[in-house]
C-alpha cells in the first residue's frame, strides 16, 4: 500500500507525469518570437525543402527518439492497452534523457493490428531521428520491426528484444572468459521463446555459438525440428534437430542457461545436472527462474546473473538502449545493424574488465567491484557506459557503411559525451549509498505524521537508516495500518517509556539554573515536547541523529536541540546550510537560517563548518565569500568584513580553496572568474557563504521557487551531535534525502 501511494504521488505531484517539453531557444522579446515563428521560421523551412538533411541542423530531429507501443506486453502487466502503458513509455523517456540526454516523445498506438502500428510509425518518420519499439507482444513485434527496418531510413530498435540480448551477451562473454570456455563449444539452453528469448538466441549465434549446441525451450518444451504445436516462423528458425523434448532433458550437461521465462522454471536438480562451472542467467522479472541462493546452495561453481538490483550481475537494459541510440543518432545512422549491436556487446563486456573507479564504488555503498564471478557486467549507474558504448556503436555504424555523418575525431566526441553528464543526481545517490554502508538510528519526533511514516518505510526498505518513531504507540501503529505498511521501526511513547524518567532527570540537571524544575522537566519529557525527548535520545546515545520539523516551526525544532544537545564548545554558535540541487550541479548555501548579522569571525566559522560538512559528502569544497563588490573594488565596512573573514579562514585552513569578497555571478561563472587571474579559485565555487541572513535566506528561497532547484536542508552545523531540520511541505523524497545526509553526518561523529 505504501509503495502504491508513493508511486501515485510521484506521478501526480507537481507537473503531471514524468516528462515535459522545454524550449531550447530564448523567446523573451519580439525579435525572439519573430525568429522562433513567423516570419523567421520560413528560412529553415525553405532550406530543409531544398535539402532534407538540414532538418538535423535546424530542428530537434537528430536528438529525438519515439518510444512506440500498443500496450500489448507491458512490463509484467501483460496486455493492458495503449493508454495504461503510457506511464511506462514516459518512464522510458526519462531514462533516455537521464542517461544519454536524448529527447523523447512517447507514442501510444490504440491498435493491436501490427499493420496499424507500422503505418503510424512510417508516417511519422520526418519527426524523429530514431524509433524505440517497446512492450509489443510476440510474434507481432518481430514482424513490426522487420517491416519498419525495410521501409524506414532511421534506426528502428525493439529494446525488449535487442536490449536484453545485448546486455545478456556481454555478461555471457565475460562469464565464459572467467571459466575458460569458448562460445563455439558451449552448450546453451534458452528458456522463453518470446521477444527477448529469441533475440538472445539470435545474438549469441551471431557471436559464434553453434546452432546445434543451442536448445530453445518454451512452455511446450524443447523447440525441435518438426514440432507443430505452438510454433511460428521465428521459433522455427531456432528449432534444433534433437530427440530432447523437455527443459529438464536439455539442461543435462548444459554450460549456459539463459532464462526470460517465469519464476521457478529451473529446479535445483537441473542445476546439479549442468556442466562444470555453469552459467545461469535467470532474468525473469520480478522473480528469477531460480534465485542465486537456491542455485549456489547446490553448486558452488555457479556464475549467476538476474534482472534484479539486489543480486550481483544485474542484466538491466538501461546499460544499452540510451547509449546505442546516442551513438546511432550522432552519426545519423540509417539503421541499427548487427555490427552495431555486437559493438555494444563488446564495449560493455570490456568495461566490466576495467578497474572500477571510486565514484562508482561509492555510488553502490563503497562496495569494491573487481572483475570476477560477482561482477561480470557493469553497474547501471556507471557513468563510463555512455563514454564507451556510444562511441563503439558510432564507430561500428561508420565501419559498416550506415553512418551518414561520420565522426572525424572520436576523442573529441567522447569529450562531448562527457559534458552531457550532469552530476547532481549522482551525488545524491552516492550520499544515499554511503549512508547504506553503515545505517544509523535516526529519531523522528513527529512519529505519527504520514509523510514521516512513509519516509521511514523507504529508509527501512532501502537500508538507509533505523528509524525511531516518537508518539503514542497505539496511534502510530494505527496510522501504519491505515497506510497498509509493514514497518519494522522502533516506536517510543514518552508517556510510558522506561527512558522518560532518566531523561527528565538529565534535563533537570542541565537546565535547573535556567528555570526548569524537576517536575517541569518530567512534564516536558512526558507530554510537552517530543523534540526535547528526541534530542535527549541523541544526547544520551539512544539515537545517533534527529530529524524533525515537518509539523513544527523552525524555532520549536532547533531550540530543544540547543537546550539538550548544545553546540560544540569551541564555536560561537550554530549555522545553517542548504544543499541546492540543480539539473547540472549542486551548490551549498550558508548561512541561510541562523546567523542574522554575522561578524567576520562568525562568517569564517560558517565557511570552515560548511567545508567540513561538504567533505563528508565526498565533494571537494570550493568556497566563495559573497559580497556586493569584487575584490576590493568598493571600500565599505560590509566588504571589509567579508575580506577579513577570508583572511581568517586562510590562516586556520590554508589548504582550503577559498576566495572573496566577490559577487555571486563571479563566483559561479567561469567566464567572469577568468577576468580575475589572481583569484585562488581553480573553478566555479560550490559553497557560497552569504554576508548576512537576509541575503542567504532570500537567495535560497528564490532559487528553490523560481530557479527550479531542489532545496535540501537546512543542515545544521556546529552541534555537538547531528541534528537536522525539515521544512513544512517537504515531500517524502526530500525527507529520505535529509535522512541520508543525517546518517552520513552521524557516521563521522
Number of C-alpha atoms within 10 A of each C-alpha: 12 19 14 11 12 17 11 12 14 16 13 12 11 9 9 11 15 18 17 12 8 6 6 7 9 11 14 8 9 9 12 13 15 13 17 15 12 10 10 14 14 13 13 15 16 11 14 17 12 10 10 13 14 15 19 16 12 15 15 15 19 23 20 22 26 24 27 24 30 29 28 22 21 22 17 10 11 14 18 14 19 23 14 15 23 21 15 19 28 20 16 22 23 19 18 23 15 16 24 25 20 20 22 26 19 20 19 20 18 14 15 18 12 18 14 15 21 17 13 13 23 15 10 11 16 13 17 22 26 30 26 22 23 27 27 27 20 19 16 16 23 19 15 23 18 14 15 20 19 10 10 17 18 22 23 26 25 24 22 24 23 24 27 26 28 30 26 28 26 25 28 25 22 23 28 20 14 15 16 10 14 12 21 14 12 18 23 27 24 25 28 22 25 20 25 22 24 24 23 26 24 17 21 24 17 14 15 13 20 16 20 13 18 22 28 25 25 20 15 13 18 25 29 21 15 11 13 10 8 10 16 11 9 17 19 15 13 22 22 20 13 13 11 16 15 15 23 17 15 25 25 17 17 24 22 25 23 27 28 28 25 19 17 14 19 24 14 16 13 18 25 17 16 22 17 14 19 24 26 29 27 30 26 23 16 13 16 23 24 24 21 19 11 13 22 15 10 13 18 10 14 21 27 27 30 29 23 18 12 8 14 19 23 27 29 21 19 20 26 26 28 25 27 25 30 28 29 31 30 21 21 27 26 21 22 25 19 16 16 25 23 21 23 32 27 20 20 29 24 17 21 22 17 12 10 18 13 13 15 22 18 20 21 22 18 16 14 14 21 14 19 16 19 16 22 32 31 29 26 18 15 20 19 17 24 25 21 21 29 30 27 26 31 32 22 24 29 20 13 13 12 23 22 15 14 18 16 8 8 14 11 11 16 15 11 12 19 15 9 14 18 18 15 16 16 18 20 18 18 22 24 29 24 27 25 21 18 15 22 24 22 29 31 28 27 22 26 21 18 16 19 24 25 24 23 28 24 21 23 17 12 12 17 29 29 21 29 23 25 22 22 17 19 11 12 21 17 13 17 20 13 12 17 14 16 12 18 13 17 13 21 23 21 24 17 12 11 11 18 23 17 14 24 24 18 18 24 20 14 14 16 15 9 8 8 16 17 16 12 16 23 21 15 21 26 21 13 14 17 23 28 27 29 32 35 27 23 23 21 16 12 16 20 25 28 28 24 28 22 22 15 15 14 17 12 15 25 22 14 19 27 17 15 22 22 19 19 14 10 7 13 12 18 23 25 25 28 24 22 21 22 19 13 11 15 21 20 27 25 32 33 26 21 20 21 15 12 19 17 21 18 20 28 23 24 28 29 20 21 29 22 15 23 18 12 17 18 14 14 15 22 23 25 27 27 26 23 14 18 17 20 13 11 12 10 10 9 17 24 17 18 28 21 18 26 23 18 18 23 17 11 12 12 11 9 19 19 25 24 27 27 22 16 19 13 21 26 18 13 14 12 12 20 15 10 13 8 9 14 13 20 12 16 19 24 23 27 23 27 25 28 22 19 15 17 24 21 11 14 23 14 12 16 16 11 9 11 13 20 18 22 22 25 24 27 24 26 24 19 17 23 28 29 25 26 24 19 13 11 16 18 20 15 18 26 21 20 22 30 27 26 26 28 28 22 22 18 9 9
